[in-house]
Amino acid sequence: MDNTSIITQVTNPKEEEIISCTQDKGAQCNISLKKQRHRSIFGSLFCCFRGYNVEPPSSNNNTSSLPPLVEENGAIQKPPGKYLLPELKVSDYGRKCVVIDLDETLVHSSFKPINNADFIVPVEIDGTIHQVYVLKRPHVDEFLQKMGELYECVLFTASLAKYADPVADLLDRWGVFKARLFRESCVFHRGNYVKDLSRLGRELGKVIIVDNSPASYIFHPENAVPVQSWFDDMMDTELLDLIPFFEALSREEDVYSMLHKLCNR
């Protein structure tokens, strides 16, 4: 396997020149997010998004006419025969579903040694073991624990499982994530791995996606809580600041009205 195709990662402005990006035409939020293609040799081990001027599917298309899943070699995958998530557990009945991204949302990973790394995860690439250094975003523990109390939580990343699964094992000590979805569960649409929420098997009016990449929720921008990409700012408080919002959102009958207010803020 090409060692540049496993992890979803974006450009760290401290390491490379920031490339200005065009805001996604389909996004309903006016929140400016910068997520760029990471160009290092191992960058897209985490999976690179190819750009954000991605047009959403035509509004007159229904779910059945969404693009098929496409592998990186161009081969067409068969549409999934069933929903991505298992049936709702009794313990989660009545809860909304929060879909949470991994890279640059909860953690930042690098193949370059990091002195204060929280985890070091070995990843095998073409028979060679490479060490991935992982930093946890500040307040990620408090955020995950609170999300687990209030929601059915799902990890959904465009990275490959060989990297993301062991990171999730170390990150989620409380078993917050009731399911984990990886790159093969994304739709490859116009150069981007898109997380199609309609394939989850949950009522869309009760689904929220937390992600730093507008391209990943291009099909359902009205369900998104955008967050800024995080790399190494240990003074960051975004996850902590989101907790009161999610506490209030958990009591709403439908997510759209409150998310609309957030996006217009």
N, C-alpha and C positions, 0 to 999 in steps of 0.2 A: 504493500500500500504506500502511496505517496505520503511522505511525512509532513505534507502541508495541507492535510485534509481531514483533521480529526477534531479540532477544537474551535468553537465559535469565539472569535476575538476581534477586537476593534483597535484602531490606532490610538496609542497613548500619546497625547499631545506633548508630553515631556520628552518623548523619545524621537518623534518624527514630526515633520511639518504638518500642521493641521490643514486638511483639504476642505474647502467650503463645499457644502452639500445642498442640493435642492430639496426643499421640504416636500414630503410626499403629498401628491395631489389628492389622494383619497383620505388623508387624515382629517378628522374633525376637530382635533385639538390645535391650538395656536402655540403650544409649548414647543420651544425650539430644542431639538435634540441633535447631537452630533455623534454619529456612529460611522466610522470610516473603515475602509479596507486595510487590514493589517498586512504589511508587505514583507515581514521577516520570513526566513526560510521555514519556520515552524508555525507561522501565524495562523493559517487556516486549518491547522490541526484542530482548532476550536471551531472552524468553519467561518469562512469569510462571506459577508454579504456583499453583493456585487455593486451596490449603489442604491440610493433611496428615491430616485425619481421613477418609482415603480407605479404604474397605473393599476388600480384595482380592477377586478372583473367588472364587466358591464353590469349596471344596476338591474337590468331586466333578466339577468341570468339567475337561475335558481341553483340550489346546492348540487343538483345532479349534473349541472353543466360546468362546474368548476374544473380547472385544469387537472389532468391526471397527474399522479405522482411520477416524477421523472428522475431517473438515476443520473449521476454525474457523467456517465459515459453515453448519455443520450437515450438509453433504453427506456421504454415505457413500462412502468409498473402497473399491475392490476390495482384498481381501486380496492380499498379495504372492504372485506365482506361483512364486517361488523364494526361497531363503534370502537374508538380507541380506549375508552375507559370501561372497566368492569361495572356491573350493576352497583347502584348506590348501596353502601352499607347502612344498616339500621342506625348505627351511631351517627351517621352524617345526614340522616333524613331531616329535611327542612332547612339544611344549610345551603348557602350559596357555594359555588365552586370557584376557587382562586387558582389560576394558572400562573406559575412563577418561573421566570427565566433564571438561568444560572450565571453565565459569564458576563461580567461588567454590570450585573444587577445585584447578585449576592456575593460574588467573589471575583478576583482577577487572577489569572494564571499566566505563568511565563516559563519558558525553557531556560531563561537566564537565571542563575542563582540569586535568590532573594534572602538576605540575612534574617529578616523577621518573618519568614514564611510560616503560616499556621500549619500547613500540611505539605508534605512532599510525596507526590504520587508517581509511582513507576508506571510507564506506559510503553507497551511493546509496539514497535514500528518496524516491519520487515525483519523480524528476528533480532532486533536490537532494543534494549531497554533504555528509555530516556526518562529522566527525572523531570516532573512538572512541579513547579513551585507555586503554591496557592496561597493567596492572601484573602482573608475574610473581610468583607465590608464591615465597618463599624456598626454595632447594634444589630447585626444580623441574627444573633441568638435571640434577643428580645423580640425581634420582628417575627421570626419563625414560630416561637412559642405562642405568641399571641394569635398569629394566623391559624395555628393548629387548634386553638381553643374556639375560634369563631367560625372557621370555614372547613370545607373539604378542600385540601390543598394538593395540587398536582405540580410536580416539577416537569417543565417542558423546555427542552433545550435542543438547538440544532447541532450540538456537538455529538460525537459518537459515544456510545455507551462505554467503550473501553476506557475512556477518560472520565466521562461525567458520572458514571455509576459509582466508582470508588470515591470520587470527590463528595457525592451526595451521602455516601455511607459515613464519611468523616464529619460532614457538615451537619447532618440531621440526626442528632443524638437522641431526639425525642420521638422519632417516627412520625413526624408531621406530614410528610408526603405520603399520601395514600396510593399514589401511582407515580411512575416516572416514565416520561416519553422522550425519545431521542430523535436523531435526525431522520430515521426511517419513517417516523410518523409525521414529518413535515411534507408539505406540497412544494415541489421545486417549480417556482413560478417566475419567469422572466429573470432568471439569474439569482433568485433569492429563495432561501428556505422559509416558507411561510407556515405559520401555525394556524391551521384551519379549525377554528373553534366549533364549527358545525359538525365536525367529525367526532367530537368528544362523547356524544351521547347524553348531554345535559341541556336543559332548557337555556337558550341563549340569554334570556332576560335575567338569568341568575348566574351568569359566568362573567368573571373579571380576569383580565390578563395583565400582569405586572411585568414590564419589559422595557429595556433601554433602546430597543431597535424598532422604529416605526415600520420597517419592512416586514417584520415578523408578524404583525397583526394587520396587514394591509387589507385583509378580507373583512375584518371586524374592528375598525378603529373606534367605534362607539362603545366598545367593551373594554377599552384600554385605560390603564393608569400608567402613563409614561414616567420613567425615572431617568435621571441623568446617568450616563456611563461613568462607572467608578473604576479607578486604577489603583491609587495608593494614598489618597488623602485621608489620613487617620482622624481628621477633624470633621469628616462628613457626618451629617445627622439625618440624611434623607429617609432612611428606613425607620428611624425612631419617630420622625415627624409624621410619617404616614400612619402610624398606629391609631391615633384618635380618629382619623378619617375612616379607616377600615372598621373600627368599632361602631361608628355611626352607620356605615354602609351595610353592616351585617343586619341591622334592624329595619332596613328598607325593604319593601315588598318587591320592588323592581330596581335594577341597578342603573338604568339608563338616565333617569332624571338627575340623580346625584352625580354621575359621571359627566353629564352634560354641564352641570354647574362647575365642576372641577376644571373642565377643559376651557370654559369661558372665563375662568378667573384670570 
